[in-house]
Amino acid sequence: MKNTPGTRVLAVAVSLALGAVLTLPLAFHSADDLEPRPKGAPPPGPRAYAKGQAHRLERLPRVLELSKAVARPKRAPRKGEWLEAYPEGGQLLSEFLAERPDGGWPPGRTIYLVPVGEMTTEQGVLLTRTAEVLTAWYQTEVKVLPALSDSVVPDASRRKRDFGMQWQTGPILDALLPLRPPDAAGLMAVTAVDLYPDEEWNFVFGEARYGERVGVMSLFRHGDLATEPTTVLSRTASTAAHELGHMVGLLHCVAFECAMNGSNSLEESDGIPLEPCPACLAKLSVRLEFDPLRRALAIEAVYLDAGLSNDVAPALGLFRDAGLLNP
């Protein structure tokens, strides 16, 4: 995502390798809001984002169709938010499946994280804990590779700001391509230095190349690790999960409040759930061949252990009530 002048930028950015890479805070409720809601369903909320309606109505596999009952529709954006600046149309499950390459999805299922430049001992521990969250989130192995030198960023791609140094994302992404392991679902560079994609942008938290399965993210704006470690872990895991979602083929979600929503500021990013919505989870489960029920149990245990928001709890409650899980 780009940062426009006077705003603080996005939680993530995506370049689509295949070609490029509302200020209504309260609600107009539909007649559906007057109907009894399933147990655990959220109360009526703000007016939904209109372009997400077809996505919300698309039929999903049974388990994930059931979990729509506790998913919050993506609300219409407020002034300055991502969807006001970039009114995206999203990506249906059927569109995602239609984009499957003729030879099948890339076979790799391992996620790799690689530090770039210097990191403190505490930041190294943060990276390890982030890998633990991603292992459960994506239901696949996550490995942390030895650090890359900051020499991958040429002098021409560094710029000095009042708060410190920034690195341009492009050279880092280019350097990752020949290093991406054959079994990689995605290779994510992680740096403690602030990032920017081009001269027109103030900064980005992260950027991924959709078709090339590489990405980069920065810890710089995630907070003070010494005084708010849980907040920093949550933001780091959220950014990493989002960028890796782009690497395996997901576009920004417009259907529900979801980890794959676009974000135009830290405040907006902090309001986005750590969990993917049912529609995005359907795409991930197809792409990475995992069981959504098993994933829900695994990620809840990780969230609770790490002290993170247990955003999967409402769906797990529905699954248990439906007899899909052991009590």
N, C-alpha and C positions, 0 to 999 in steps of 0.2 A: 504494500500500500504506500501511496505517496503522502507526504505531509505538505499541506498547503500553508502558505504564509500565515502566521498567527495561530496555527494549531499545533498540537503535539501529536506525533504520528502514530500510526497504526501498530497493531500488534504483529502484523505480518505483511509481507509483500509477495506477490507471485508473478513470475514472468512465464508466459505460456510459450513453450518451445514450438508449438504448432502454429504460430502466427502472431504471437506477441505474448511473447510468451505465451418539511414536513413538520413542520414545527407544530405538531398536534399531540401534546403529551398525554391527553386522556382520550377516552374511548368512545367509540360508537359501537355498541354491542349488537351482535346478531341475535336472531331468535334462538339460535342454539344455546346462547348463554342462559336462557331461561329454563332449559331442560335440566333434570337431575344429572349431576356429574358423577363419574365413576369414583370409587374410593381412591383418594390420593391425588385426584385431578386438581390442577391449579384453579383458583377462582378466576372469573372473567377479568381480563386485563386490558391494556391499551389496544387501540385499533391495530389490526394486523397489517403487515406489509402486503399490499395487493398482489404484487408479482409472485408472491410465494403461495398463492391459493392453489394453483394446479399441483404444486409440489406436495402440499399438505393432503390433497385428495388422492394422490397416486397410491395404489395398493402396494403394500410391502409384504414380505414373508410374514406368516402368522404371528410369530413372537414379536416382531417389530411393529406390526400393525397394532397389536394389543398395546404396546407401550406408547403409542401416539396419545392415549388418553391422559398421560401425565406430562406430555411434552408441551411447552409453551410456544404458541405461534410467534414467529418473528414479528416484533412490533414495527410499526411505521417509524422511520427515523426522525430524530430531533435534529434541529439545525446544527450543522457541523459534523454530524455523524457520518459513518462510511457510506451508507446507502443513500444519504442525501447527496453526497458528493459524487458517488458512483452507483447509480440506480441499476444494479445488476439484475439479470434475469435468472441466475442460478443454474442448476444442473439436475435434471430429473434422474432417477435411477435408470430408467430406460435409456436415457442419453448416455449415461456412464457406461452401461453395458454395450451400447452400440459403438463406443469408442475402443472397445477391446481389440487389440491388434489381431490381424489375421492368423498369426502364428501363436496366439495366446498371450496372456500377460507375461511380462518378464519373470523368469523363474525365481529370482532372488527374493528371500523373505527375511533376511537379516538386516537390522538397522545398525548403522555405524555412526558414532559421534567422534569427532576429532577436534581437539583444542587447536587454536591458532594463536601463536604468540604466548606471552607469559600469563600465567594464572597463579593466584595464591593457593596455598594449601586448602583453605576454606572453599574456594571456588572449585577446586578439584573434587572435594567431597560433594559439593552441590551437583556437579556433573554426574557423579556416581549415583546419587539419589534420584536424579532426573532419569537416568537409565533404568532404574528400578520401576519408576512410575510408567515409563514408556513400554517396558516389557509386558506389564499387565494390560496397558491401554491398547497396544497393538497385538497382543497375544503372539509375540514372536521374540526371538533372541535379539538383544541389544548389546553391542560391544563398543567399548571406548578404545580408540586407537591412540598410539603415541602422538604427541603434539607436533604440529607443523611449525616451522619457523615463520616469523612475520615477514620474511623476505619475499613471500608470495605476493605481498602488496607493494607494488612499485611506488617510488616517491611521488610520481604524477597522480597516484590514486589515493594520496593522503592529504587531508586538509586540516588546518588548525582552527579550532573554534575557541570561544572564550572559556568553555568548560574543559577543553582538552582536545585530543586528537580524534579524528574520524577516518575510517577506512572505507573505500568504495567496495561495494559488494561484487562487482563483475569480475575483477581479477581473482578473487578468492574462489568464486564459482568455477571459473575457467581452470584454476589449478586443481580443483577437486576431480574434474572429469577423468584424467588419466589415472587417478588414484582410486577410483571407485571399484571396490572388490566385485568380482563376477556374481557373487551371491547376494549383492546388496539390493534391498528394497529401497533404501535411501541412504545417502551419505551426508551427514549434517556437520558442518564446521561450526564451532562455538568459540566466541572470542569475548574478552572482557572490554574490548575497545568499541566505541560507538560506531554505527554504520550509516552509510548513505548510498543510494543507488545511482544518482546522478546529480548534477549541479543544481537542478531545479528543486530538489527535495531537501528538507531540513535533516531528516534522519529516517531510518526504518529499524524496527526491532528485529526483523528477519526477512529473508527473501529466498524463494525456492524456484527452481526450474522444473516445471511440470513434466516435460518429456524426458529430461536427462537424469532425474532422480538424484539431484544434488541441491544443497541448500546451505545457508549460513544464517546464524542468529547471534545476537549480542546480549550479554548480561548487563550491559552498562546501565540501562534504565529500569532494571527490575527491582531496585531498592537496596537498602542497606542490609547486607547479609549478617552483620553483627547484631543488629537490633530487631530485625524482622525476618528471621530465617524462613519461617513458614510461608510468608507472603512472597518472598523471593523464589522459593521452590515452586509455589503455585504458578507464578508468572512464567518461570522458566519452563516448567512442564507444559503449560498451556501453549506457549510460543512454539516449542519443539513439536508438540503433537500436531498443531495446526500446519506448520511448514511441512512436516512429514506427510500429512494428509494430501497436500498439493503434490508431493513427489510421487505418490501412488495413484494420482489421477483425479482427486477431488477438487472441484472449484468451490468458491465461497457459497455457503449455504444461505438461502433466503426463505426456507420453509419454517424453521423453528429457531428458538434460541439455542445456540449450538456452538461447540468448540470451533467449527469451521466458518462462523460468521466473520465477515470483514470488520476491521476496527480502525478508527481514525485518530485514536488518542489512548493514552494509558487509562483514563477514566472509563472510556467505552470498553476497552479490553477487560478491565477488572469486572465489568458487569456481565461478561460472557461466561457461560458455564464451562467447566473443565471437561464435561462429557460431550460426545457427539450426539446429535439427535437421532431418532429412529431411521430417518432417510439416509443420513450419512453413515450410520452404523451398518445399514444394509449394504452400502457400497463397499465398505471396508471388509465386511465379513465375506463377501464374494471375492474381492481382490486378494485377501490374505488367508482365506479359507479357514475361518475360525467360527466357533459356536458362540453366538451372542449371550446365551445363558451362562456358559462357563466363564466367559469374559466378565460378565456382570459380577459374579461372585469374586473373581480374582481382583478386579479393580476396586471393589468395595473394601476388601481387606487392605489393599495398599493405601487407599485414601485414609482409612481409619488409622493405620499405623503411622502415616506421615502427618496426621493432623490436618489434612486437606478437606475441602468441602465435599461431603459425600453426595455428589449430584446423581449418583446412580440409585440411591435408596428408593425413590418413588417407583421406578420401574421394577426393582427387585420385589417390592411389596406386591405389585400387580402380578408378577410371575408366580409368587408364592400363593396368592389368593386363587390363581387359575390352576393350581396344582402342577405347575411346570417345574417346581423345585421342591426339594425336601424341606420340611418345616425347619 
